[in-house]
Amino acid sequence: METTRGTPAGQSSGPGTMNAVRQERYGIAPEHLLEVGRTDRPAPRDGEVLVRVRAASVDRGTWHLMAGRPYPARLVFGLRRPSFRNPGRNLAGVVEAVGAGVTEHRPGDEVYGIASANGTFAEYAAAKQDKLDRKPANLSFEQAAAVPVSAGTALEAVRDHAEVRPGDRVLVIGASGGVGTFAVQIAKALGAEVTGLAGGAKLDAVRRLGADAVLDYRRDEIPQGRFDAIIDIAGRRPLAQLRRALTPHGRLVIVGGETGGRLFDGLGRQVRAALLSPFVGQTLGFFVNRESGADLRALTALIEAGSVTPLVDRVFPLADTAAAIRYVIDGKATGKVVVTV
Ligand SMILES: NC(=O)c1ccc[n+]([C@@H]2O[C@H](COP(=O)([O-])OP(=O)(O)OC[C@H]3O[C@@H](n4cnc5c(N)ncnc54)[C@H](OP(=O)(O)O)[C@@H]3O)[C@@H](O)[C@H]2O)c1
């Protein structure tokens, strides 16, 4: 691959090639790792759709893929070097071509979803047809690209694992982040009374998303015995503290929480929760997003009904993908960060 640091996004590439982000090795600093240059366009395989990417989004998972952290993830991502060289997963764009057996999408369709391994910080990316849905009619490409992984995770956490019902009192920890801004809206759409916990500067945004109450994690105590469900997206809080905030039969769903640990990155808390759950009145657990097409279609419906709207904080050009990732990992984003191509 011919590589040019900082090739301007949108500059047209020759036939069969494209501008794309690439990394040759694992590393924790995107600005020392990611390069934008020319590479071959992917070709859609059987059951895959080739998308002309208009926008892609960044989340914490982007950094984990890029860094190969925690280390056990390298068993999947590639042991010594990343097996996929572009950490983008979410996309919104226009169908360019389809592989054999694709019946759901046609060239010219506007779609959004999760790409196959070749990465979405690029002019073109391939995705399995069932990982795409038509772009919601009321969203721009930038907004749509913000949805798939973060909103899918929030939907699974709130609807399936916390089993939120109308009238439930729900606490969202990390309510101002990529997953949290969706979790607040989805819990409200399911009829819950929602409290959002985040840092002070971002609490107004959480209120505007529909939260009934907000708490500042730097200042406020979490009330005890109050919540039917806690969605812990940014936890580092001890399990015992979270259990005290739940009702006796409340549900705790641990989505994530960055500890920076190289080996387990806080996973010990998730495992302890699942092991303890059978022995207590509360339900405690964690999950890994199944990235299902059915969930994406459910999100399309929620978005088109006006119940969920992605909160996009900043949009960066492809050439500044490293800066976009830096903005997220430095905790500056409220909601989602998007890269336009
Ligand atoms: N289980 C899964 O399949 C799955 C899927 C996706 C993501 N995740 C994980 O979920 C986590 C969050 O991802 P994200 O994309 O939403 O990250 P994000 O956009 O960076 O959001 C992080 C959120 O955490 C809040 N926060 C930071 N420190 C906190 C504290 N001490 N107490 C309470 N809240 C705090 C931040 O609030 P302020 O910005 O206001 O400080 C922000 O709202 C990550 O660990 C990610 O790996 C898991």
The ligand as an SDF file (V2000), in Angstrom:
LIG
                    3D

 48 52  0  0  0  0  0  0  0  0999 V2000
  -20.7140   -4.8600   26.2600 N   0  0  0  0  0  0  0  0  0  0  0  0
  -20.5660   -4.4410   25.0250 C   0  0  0  0  0  0  0  0  0  0  0  0
  -20.8170   -5.1760   24.0550 O   0  0  0  0  0  0  0  0  0  0  0  0
  -20.0910   -3.0320   24.7710 C   0  0  0  0  0  0  0  0  0  0  0  0
  -20.4260   -2.4020   23.5690 C   0  0  0  0  0  0  0  0  0  0  0  0
  -20.0330   -1.0690   23.3970 C   0  0  0  0  0  0  0  0  0  0  0  0
  -19.2800   -0.4200   24.3840 C   0  0  0  0  0  0  0  0  0  0  0  0
  -18.9410   -1.0890   25.5160 N   0  0  0  0  0  0  0  0  0  0  0  0
  -18.1730   -0.4260   26.5660 C   0  0  0  0  0  0  0  0  0  0  0  0
  -18.9810    0.5730   27.1660 O   0  0  0  0  0  0  0  0  0  0  0  0
  -18.1430    1.5770   27.7150 C   0  0  0  0  0  0  0  0  0  0  0  0
  -18.6450    2.9470   27.3140 C   0  0  0  0  0  0  0  0  0  0  0  0
  -18.5720    3.1170   25.9190 O   0  0  0  0  0  0  0  0  0  0  0  0
  -18.9990    4.5090   25.2850 P   0  0  0  0  0  0  0  0  0  0  0  0
  -18.7310    4.3740   23.8140 O   0  0  0  0  0  0  0  0  0  0  0  0
  -20.3450    4.9120   25.7300 O   0  0  0  0  0  0  0  0  0  0  0  0
  -17.8980    5.4800   25.9440 O   0  0  0  0  0  0  0  0  0  0  0  0
  -17.8820    7.0760   26.0100 P   0  0  0  0  0  0  0  0  0  0  0  0
  -18.6150    7.6390   24.8560 O   0  0  0  0  0  0  0  0  0  0  0  0
  -16.4700    7.4550   26.2040 O   0  0  0  0  0  0  0  0  0  0  0  0
  -18.7200    7.4250   27.3290 O   0  0  0  0  0  0  0  0  0  0  0  0
  -18.1940    7.2280   28.6150 C   0  0  0  0  0  0  0  0  0  0  0  0
  -19.1780    7.7660   29.6170 C   0  0  0  0  0  0  0  0  0  0  0  0
  -18.6820    7.4520   30.9120 O   0  0  0  0  0  0  0  0  0  0  0  0
  -18.8640    8.5820   31.7700 C   0  0  0  0  0  0  0  0  0  0  0  0
  -17.9460    8.4680   32.8940 N   0  0  0  0  0  0  0  0  0  0  0  0
  -16.6060    8.6240   32.9270 C   0  0  0  0  0  0  0  0  0  0  0  0
  -16.1500    8.4270   34.1670 N   0  0  0  0  0  0  0  0  0  0  0  0
  -17.2320    8.1360   34.9410 C   0  0  0  0  0  0  0  0  0  0  0  0
  -17.4120    7.8480   36.3090 C   0  0  0  0  0  0  0  0  0  0  0  0
  -16.3800    7.7970   37.1550 N   0  0  0  0  0  0  0  0  0  0  0  0
  -18.6650    7.6000   36.7600 N   0  0  0  0  0  0  0  0  0  0  0  0
  -19.7130    7.6380   35.9360 C   0  0  0  0  0  0  0  0  0  0  0  0
  -19.6080    7.9140   34.6170 N   0  0  0  0  0  0  0  0  0  0  0  0
  -18.3720    8.1610   34.1370 C   0  0  0  0  0  0  0  0  0  0  0  0
  -18.5880    9.7320   30.8530 C   0  0  0  0  0  0  0  0  0  0  0  0
  -19.1110   10.8970   31.4440 O   0  0  0  0  0  0  0  0  0  0  0  0
  -18.4010   12.3170   31.2330 P   0  0  0  0  0  0  0  0  0  0  0  0
  -17.9540   12.3730   29.8000 O   0  0  0  0  0  0  0  0  0  0  0  0
  -19.4830   13.2620   31.5540 O   0  0  0  0  0  0  0  0  0  0  0  0
  -17.2070   12.3680   32.1450 O   0  0  0  0  0  0  0  0  0  0  0  0
  -19.3760    9.2730   29.6210 C   0  0  0  0  0  0  0  0  0  0  0  0
  -20.7580    9.5040   29.8130 O   0  0  0  0  0  0  0  0  0  0  0  0
  -16.7240    1.2650   27.2370 C   0  0  0  0  0  0  0  0  0  0  0  0
  -16.0370    0.6330   28.2760 O   0  0  0  0  0  0  0  0  0  0  0  0
  -16.9430    0.3240   26.0740 C   0  0  0  0  0  0  0  0  0  0  0  0
  -15.8450   -0.5170   25.8550 O   0  0  0  0  0  0  0  0  0  0  0  0
  -19.3300   -2.3770   25.7340 C   0  0  0  0  0  0  0  0  0  0  0  0
  1  2  1  0
  2  3  2  0
  2  4  1  0
  4  5  1  0
  4 48  2  0
  5  6  2  0
  6  7  1  0
  7  8  2  0
  8  9  1  0
  8 48  1  0
  9 10  1  0
  9 46  1  0
 10 11  1  0
 11 12  1  0
 11 44  1  0
 12 13  1  0
 13 14  1  0
 14 15  2  0
 14 16  1  0
 14 17  1  0
 17 18  1  0
 18 19  2  0
 18 20  1  0
 18 21  1  0
 21 22  1  0
 22 23  1  0
 23 24  1  0
 23 42  1  0
 24 25  1  0
 25 26  1  0
 25 36  1  0
 26 27  1  0
 26 35  1  0
 27 28  2  0
 28 29  1  0
 29 30  1  0
 29 35  2  0
 30 31  1  0
 30 32  2  0
 32 33  1  0
 33 34  2  0
 34 35  1  0
 36 37  1  0
 36 42  1  0
 37 38  1  0
 38 39  2  0
 38 40  1  0
 38 41  1  0
 42 43  1  0
 44 45  1  0
 44 46  1  0
 46 47  1  0
M  CHG  2   8   1  16  -1
M  END
$$$$
